[in-house]
Amino acid sequence: MQFAAPAEHYDRFMGRYAPTLSAALADFGGVSAGMRVVDVGCGPGGLTSQLVARVGAENVAAIDPAPQFVGACRDRHPGADVREGVAEQLPWPDGRFDAALSALVIAFMTDPDRGVREMARVTRPGGTVAACMWDLATGGMTMLQTFWSAVRDVDPTAAGERRLPGARDGDIAERLRRAGLQDVTAGALTAHADYESFDDFWEPFTLAVGPAGQYLQSLTPDRRAAIRQGCRQALPQGSFRLQARAWCARGTVPVAG
Ligand SMILES: C[S@@+](CC[C@H](N)C(=O)[O-])C[C@H]1O[C@@H](n2cnc3c(N)ncnc32)[C@H](O)[C@@H]1O
């Protein structure tokens, strides 16, 4: 799936979960000083920031197919090796990194299994591949669950995002095992975002970012208004914090012999 929105719009929609999600994924992937790491599907660089803080920009590479995200990620992380491209065809040699990480990208790859195989290829034997994707199957990502629940009250046939690759418990771990990774461990990460008001929650949905924003944009104004009202009724008055669960998995690249 293509992300055409400006980086600032992504920041307001999903980027506000990046600080907590990225820290949790980097911990889960064992990222620490002295490692060389790559962020696959970096977007504007939420996870890249966390990796740069841990290992230094000179030890961080990142890649994304959306040129406006690549530009933002480069501007935000001088010294990091930020490329335009896809997970399925990474432009680095075999074994270049100690760890390859990917946050919220499996669902949007054209061929997720191939993307995972490429992450394993560019990671050295004994290194780690780790990825996460929101729990969209059982509703652990409150912001998107609130939205799609309001959508289904208006349009029960809406496909939503729950069947996307990576969105159910165990899916990422299965992909890592299929890619030949060893000692695969699955788990869940928690993240959160703070909202000043309902408008602060709703307005980013109108920016056409990702499947939810693009779906909303395709509707008539009265349907959009009905979904807005459904979300309004489901959320607290005033400021609030929303929790979000992501499924994750990590595995180790086998050592030959
Ligand atoms: C939900 S965003 C996640 C961005 C970032 N990792 C984050 O956590 O904020 C999904 C990203 O996947 C990228 N993407 C889509 N298809 C991809 C592919 N085949 N390979 C790598 N990245 C891809 C999009 O351009 C977008 O930046």
PDBQT file of the ligand as one rigid body, heavy atoms in Angstrom, charges set to zero:
ROOT
HETATM    1  C1  LIG A 301       2.180   2.504   9.148  1.00  0.00    +0.000 C 
HETATM    2  S1  LIG A 301       3.580   3.114   8.352  1.00  0.00    +0.000 S 
HETATM    3  C2  LIG A 301       4.868   2.752   9.549  1.00  0.00    +0.000 C 
HETATM    4  C3  LIG A 301       6.028   3.724   9.480  1.00  0.00    +0.000 C 
HETATM    5  C4  LIG A 301       7.029   3.615  10.598  1.00  0.00    +0.000 C 
HETATM    6  N1  LIG A 301       7.690   2.318  10.609  1.00  0.00    +0.000 N 
HETATM    7  C5  LIG A 301       6.376   3.880  11.919  1.00  0.00    +0.000 C 
HETATM    8  O1  LIG A 301       6.392   2.992  12.772  1.00  0.00    +0.000 OA
HETATM    9  O2  LIG A 301       5.864   4.979  12.104  1.00  0.00    +0.000 OA
HETATM   10  C6  LIG A 301       3.857   1.926   7.088  1.00  0.00    +0.000 C 
HETATM   11  C7  LIG A 301       5.071   2.239   6.258  1.00  0.00    +0.000 C 
HETATM   12  O3  LIG A 301       5.370   1.117   5.420  1.00  0.00    +0.000 OA
HETATM   13  C8  LIG A 301       5.866   1.633   4.219  1.00  0.00    +0.000 C 
HETATM   14  N2  LIG A 301       5.794   0.563   3.207  1.00  0.00    +0.000 N 
HETATM   15  C9  LIG A 301       4.756   0.210   2.410  1.00  0.00    +0.000 A 
HETATM   16  N3  LIG A 301       5.101  -0.811   1.629  1.00  0.00    +0.000 NA
HETATM   17  C10 LIG A 301       6.382  -1.138   1.943  1.00  0.00    +0.000 A 
HETATM   18  C11 LIG A 301       7.313  -2.113   1.463  1.00  0.00    +0.000 A 
HETATM   19  N4  LIG A 301       6.973  -2.978   0.501  1.00  0.00    +0.000 N 
HETATM   20  N5  LIG A 301       8.546  -2.127   1.991  1.00  0.00    +0.000 NA
HETATM   21  C12 LIG A 301       8.882  -1.264   2.972  1.00  0.00    +0.000 A 
HETATM   22  N6  LIG A 301       8.054  -0.331   3.463  1.00  0.00    +0.000 NA
HETATM   23  C13 LIG A 301       6.819  -0.259   2.958  1.00  0.00    +0.000 A 
HETATM   24  C14 LIG A 301       5.006   2.845   3.940  1.00  0.00    +0.000 C 
HETATM   25  O4  LIG A 301       5.545   3.717   2.981  1.00  0.00    +0.000 OA
HETATM   26  C15 LIG A 301       4.907   3.441   5.340  1.00  0.00    +0.000 C 
HETATM   27  O5  LIG A 301       5.933   4.358   5.581  1.00  0.00    +0.000 OA
ENDROOT
TORSDOF 0
